[in-house]
Amino acid sequence: MNEAVRTKKPSKLIRGATGDWEVVIGMEVHAQVASNAKLFSGASTEFGGAPNDHVSLVDAAMPGMLPVINRECVAQAVRTGLGLKAAINLRSVFDRKNYFYPDLPQGYQISQYKQPVVGEGAVEVDMPDGETITVGIERLHLEQDAGKSIHDQSPTMSLVDLNRSGVALMEIVSKPDIRSSEEARLYLTKLRTILRYLGTCDGDMEKGSLRADVNVSVRRPGEPLGTRCEIKNVNSIRFVGQAVDYEARRQIEIIEEGGTIDQETRLLDASKGETRSMRSKEEAHDYRYFPDPDLLPLEFEQGWVDGLAAELPELPDAKKTRFIAGHGLSAYDATVLTAEKETADYFEAVARGRDAKLAANWVINELAGRLNREGKSIVDTPVSAAQLGAILDLIGENVISGKIAKDLFEIVFAEGGDPREIVEKRGMKQVTDTGAIEKVVAEIVAANPDKAEQARLKPAMIGWFVGQVMKASGGKANPQAVNAALKAKLGME
């Protein structure tokens, strides 16, 4: 990372009372591994079970119970590492991270410390201004999740649900390469997209499948890193931006008033958009890490890694490049279409054998816009790719105009049905009869002689006549035929 280049960008700096400041951000993202069973037991990972319904004797830390590694969880971690262009360590070690908490039955968490399964990698993040930043990945390690303490169901006691206890997590640790709240949000968005493409985590932040610990510090441009504070368990991308903005301002004000930053763990109060102190930050050695004596080092062959790499799906960056080169899309359209795998798949189904740019326009503007108004995602769309493709075919065949196509789309969205049958039954075909179009053109030109003279002097005025003819025909007149008839009538050819 070129520090000199990064700090010279004024847009990345925060103006304080005594000058400019730079915010430095690193993130630790906890991603729940997509697997049917937990990391060290056969208990279910299904979300929404009754409290303590998905708990094995291993998860509850009963005496004599030993952990057994879940091979698929390891494979998912390796797939993720490959998707992050990261080094895969053929030998890694599980450690015990010792701390007490009521929903941690063992009194320690099985994690990885000095020898993680995945090493350094990188994530490319596209910014709205066209800049692409690279956020380094420090490591990815596997660990088990803790249970959940519930404090609001009894006035005299706390309850514990161990359904999450032992669920496999990937902790993905970034380098401190992020320089603004916008970069932080887009980094987490891109990381979630990669995980979803890979199928290694569903990225559902509402269910807790993806959570971020955000490390924030500030410094004068070019100076050494400042003291960082960690905002724990941020569970939405929007809240990540809130946490960074508030915490950076808080630290700047403290330093400018002559104070110092204490390294601590903080929580975000999303309702107020503020962070508050949770506890003083414990250093890593306070956890007394040591290799777990119940688990052998995790070792596998390069051939197994190569086999997993060969089966990886096309990832968003590669898909975006293909959409630009193969379909002739703009970088912006390709970025939007590849943000979610389901959207990319839908677009490709619509574009197959058709004008890709037209297909992209309809998917991004008409379909996505309509879904957003309804609060739905592409997964819930009532208009299938085949139906939208049929609408585009009708446009291409000059059966309907672009305006009629939008009306047809609304009908299909609300009622369903075969677009071709709807056009036939409702008389939505555009008028291509040149005689009928010329008759309407003649009537409108005769009724507006002043505007006709203006159009002859100023050709751009023809647009007004086009609108009038289309209105008179109920939007059914062929636009190209209307233009041709108007030019002939006004002597503009």
N, C-alpha and C positions, 0 to 999 in steps of 0.2 A: 504494500500500500504506500503510495507516494504522499506523504504527509503534506509536503509543500503545496502540491496541486490541490489537495482537499481543503486546506485552510484558506486558500486565496479566494474561494468562491463566496462572495458576500452573502448570497442567499442562504448559506448554511450557518451563518453566524447569528448570534442573538445579541441585540443591543442592550447593554446594561447602563446603569447610571454613570459608570466610570470607564466605559469603552465596550469593545466587542468581546464576546465569549463564544467558545466552541463547546457544544455538547458532544460527549463521547458515549456511545451506547453499545453494549453487548447483550446478547439474549441467550437464555437457557430455556429451550423449548422442550416440554415433556409431551411426547406423542404416544398415545396408547397403541400398542401393536395390534394390528388386525389379526386375531387368532381366536380359535374356538375355546382353547384352554389357557390356563394361566401359565406363568413363566416356569414355575417349579412344581405344579400340581395339575391334576386333570379336572379341576373344578371349572365350571362354565364361566365365560366372560360376558355373557349376555347382559345387556343393560335393562334395568327396570324390574329386576326380580324382587321378591319380598325380602326385607332385611334379614341378613345372615342365611339366605337360602342357597347361595352359591359359595359355600365355604367347606373346604376339605380339612382333614386333620392337620395337614401340612400348613395350610393358611392360618389355622388357629394356633399354630405352634404347640401342638400337644407333645408331651415328652416322648422321645424316641423317634419322632417323625423326621425323615430326611428329604431334602429337596432333590428332584430329578429334573434336569434341564429339558425344556420343550424345544425340540429341533426346529420346528417351524418358526418359533419366535427368533431364533438365531438367524434363520434364512431371511426373515423379514428385515432384520437389522442390516444384514449384508446387502440385500437388495437396495435398502435406503442409502447405504454408504455408496454403492455403485451409482445410484441416481444423483448423488451429491458430488460426483467426481472425486471421491475420497479414497484414501489408502485403506485397504482392508488388511487387518492384522490377522495372520493365520494362527496366532497364539495370543490368547487374552486370559485374564484372570478375574474371578469374582471375589469381591471383598465384602467384609462386614463393616457397615457404617453404623457406629453405635450411638444411639440416643434413645431416650425414653419418651413415649407418647402413648396415651391410652389406646389408640387404634393401631398400634404397632405391636402385635402380640409377642413377637420374638425379643423385643428390646433392641433390635438392630435391623437394619435394612440391607438386604443382599444387593450389592451394586458393583460397579467397576470403578477403579480409581486410577492407578498408575498405568495399567495395561488394558485399555478399552478395546472393544472389537473393531471399531472404526477410527481411523486417524484423520488427518487433515484433508479438507475438501473445499468447495467453493459453491456459492449460489450467485448467479447473475440476475440483477434486478433492473428492470427497465423503468426509468423515471418518466413522468409526463412530459418533461421538456426535451426528451430525446436522449438524455444521458443514460448510459448503462453503468451501474456501479457493481463492483464485485465485493461480496461479503464473505470473508473467509470462515470456514468451519474448522474449529479447533479439534473437535472429537465428537463421536457418538458412542454412548455406552448404554448397555442394558441394565435395568434395575427393576425391582418389584415395587408396586405401588403400596401405599398404606391403606388402611380402612378409612372410615368416615365417622367423626364424632358429631353427634346431633344434640344441640343444646336447647332447642325450643319446643320440645314435646313433653317436658316435665319441669315443674317449678323447683324440684329438689334434687334432680340428678341429671347427668348427661348420659345419653345412650350411645352405643357403638354398633355400627353396621360394618361387617367385615367382607361384604361382597366384593369390594375392590381390592381387598388385601391379597397381594400376590399377583395381581394383574401385571402383565409385562409392559414396561415403559421403555421408550428410547429417549434418552436425554441428549438433545442436539445442542451443542455449545458453540456459539459463534465467537469469532474474534471481535475486538472492539472497533469494528470498521464502520459502524453506522453513525451518521452525523446529524440526523434530524428526526423529528417525529414521523414525518412523511416517509423517510427511508425505512424507519422501523416498521411502520404499518405495511409497506409494500414488500419488505423482506419476509415478514411473517405470512403475508398473502401468497408470495411465490413459494415459500417452503411448504405451505399447506397444499398448494397446487401440485407440487412434485410428489408429495406423499400420497395424494389421492390418485394421481396417474399411476403410481407404482402399486397401489392397492395395499400399502403397508400400514396405513392409518386412515380412518374415515374423516379426520379433521373436524369432527363435530364439537365445536367449542361449548355449545349449550349443554351437552352431555358430559363435558369434562374430558373428552378424548384428546384435546389439544389445549395445553395451558402454557403460559409464558412467564418466566421470571425475567424482569427487565433491569439490567444494571445500568445506572446513569451516573455520570460524573461530568464536571465542567472544568474548563481551563482557558487560560488566555491562548490565542492561536500560537502554535509553535512551542508551547511550554510542555513539560512532562505531564503525564496523566494525573488527574486529581483523584481525591478520595471518592470512591463510588458508594452508592446506596442501591440496594436491591429491592425492587417492588415485586412481591411474590404473587403467584397464582392469578395473573391477569387473564381473564377468560373471554375476551373479545378483541378483535383487531382495532376497533374504534377506541376501546379503553386503553390499548397500548399507546396510541397517540396522545390521549389525555394524560396518562401517567408520565410520559416523557416531558411534555410541555410544562406540566405543573412542577415536576421535580427539578427540572433544569432552572426554572425561574426561582424556586425556593432556595436552591443552592447558591445561585448567583447573588441573591439578596443577602444571604447570610455572610458570604465572603466579602461583599462590598461594604457591609456594615462592620467589618473587622472580626467576624467570627470564623470558626473553622467547621468543616464538615466531619461529622462522626460517621464512621462506617457502621451501617445498621441495616436491618431488614424492615421494610415498610409495606403497608397495604394500601391499595387504592380504594377510596370511597367514591364509587362511580356516580352516586347521586349528587355529590358535591364537586366532583372532578378534582379531588384533592388526595394527596397521599398522607398517611399518618404512621407514626412510629409503631413497630410491632415488637422488636427486640434488638439488642445490640448484636452485630454480626459475629457469628462464631467462625473462627478460621478453620480450614479443612482439618488440621491436625487435632482439633478438639473432638472430632468424631472418632478418633482412635481406630482408623482404618487398619485392617489386617486381612490377609487372604482367608477366605472361608474354608475351614478345614473339612467341610462336608462336600465340597465340590472340587473336582480335579480341574486343572487349567483347561480352557476351551481351545481345542486344536482341530483344524480341518485342512484339507488339501486345496492347493490352488486350482486343481481340476474341478472341484465342487463349486468354487467361486466363479470360474469361467462358465460353468454350466448355468448358473443363475444369471450371469451377465447376458448370456445368449438368449435367454427367455424374457428379458426386460421388454416392456412395451415402449413404443415411441414416446419420448418425454416432451414436455411443452416447448423447450427451446428448439429441438429438432423439428417438431411439428410446425412451429412458427416459421422457421426458415423454409420449410417445404411449402407452406401456404404462400409465402412471398414469391419464391422462385417458381413454383409449379402452377400456382393459380393466379399470379400477378396481383396479389392483394397488397395494400399498403401495410406498412409496419404496424400502424395503429389498429387496423382491422384484424390483422393476424394476431396481435396481442390480445385483443378482446375475445376473439373466437377460441383461443387456446387457454384462456384463464381457467376454464373448467373442462374436463375431459368430455363430459356429456354434451356441452355446447359444440366442441370441436367435432365430435362424432355426428351430431345432428347436422351441422353445416356440410360435412363431407357427403352425407346421404342426400341432402338437397342439391348440392353442386354436381353430383355425379352425372356427366353427360349434358350439363347445362352451363350457362354463363356464370362463372364462379363469382365475379364481382357483383352481379345482380343478386345472386344467392346470399352473399355476405351482407349486402345492404338490407335485404329482407329479414335475415336472421337477427342482425344487430339492431336495426331501427324499428321495424314493424313488430316482430315477434318478441324480442327482448323488452322493448318498450311497453308492449301490452302486458307481458308477464309481470313486469315491475309494478305496473298500476294495480294489478290484481294481487300483488304480494306472493307471486308464485315463482318457482325456479323452472329451468328447462326440463327437469325431470318430470314436472307436473303439467307440461304443456298439453292442452287439449287439441292442438294442431300437430299432427304427425308430420314427419319429414316427407312422406309420400304425398300428403295433402298439400303442403306448401309447394312441393315440386310440381304438382299438377297446376297450381295457380300460376307458377312461373311459365309452365308450358303454354297455358292459355294466353299469356301475354306475348310470348315468343311467336305464337301462331296467329297473332293479331285478332284473336277471337274476342278479347277484352282489352280495354285500355288500362293504363296504370291506375287511374282513378277508380275504375270499376273493380280492379283487382283489390284495392284497399277495402272497398265495400264487401267484396266477396270474402276476403280474409276475416272481416268482423263476423260475417254470418257463420263461417266455418268454426271460428273460435267459440262462438256462443252456442251453436246448434249442432256442429259436426256435419258429416255428410260428404258426398263426393263432389268436389268443385265443379266438374263438368256437368253433372246432373243438375246442380243448383243453377248454373248459368242457363241451361236449356229450359228448365221449369219456370224460372223467374224472368225470362226474356232479358238477360243481361248482356247479350252479345253486342259488341260495338257496331255502329253503322259504318259500313265501308262503301255503300252505294254512293258513287261520286255525284250522281244526279241529285239525289236527295240532299247531300251536303251542300252542293252548289246553290240549291234553292234557298236553304237557310242562310247561306253567306250573302246571297243577293238581297234578301229581305233586310238583314241587319245593316249592310253597307248603305242601302237606300234610306234606311231610317236614321242614319247618323252621317250625313254628308260632311259636316264640319270635321268630325274625327277621321273620316276617310281621307280628307285633304291633308290633315296633320300627319297621318300615317305615311302618305306618299312622300312628305318632306322629312319625316323622322321615322324610319323603318321600325324602330323599337316599339312604336305605338301599336304594331300589329298584334302584340300580346293581348291588348284589351279586346280586340275583335275575336281572338281565339277563345278567350274566356267567355264571351257572350255566346258564341256558337256552341261551345261545349255545354253551357248552361241551358241553352234552348233545346239541345238534344238529350238532356238528362245525363250528360257525361258519357254518352254512348258513341258519339262521333269519333272516328279514327283521327287522332291528332295530326298525323302526317298528311292525311287527305284534307283536313281543315286548313292547314298551313298552305298547302299547294293551291287550294281553291281561293283563299284570300289573296295570295300573291298575284294570282291570275286576274282576279276581279279588280284589284287595286293597281294593276299595271306595274307591279314591282319585280317581275321576273327579268 
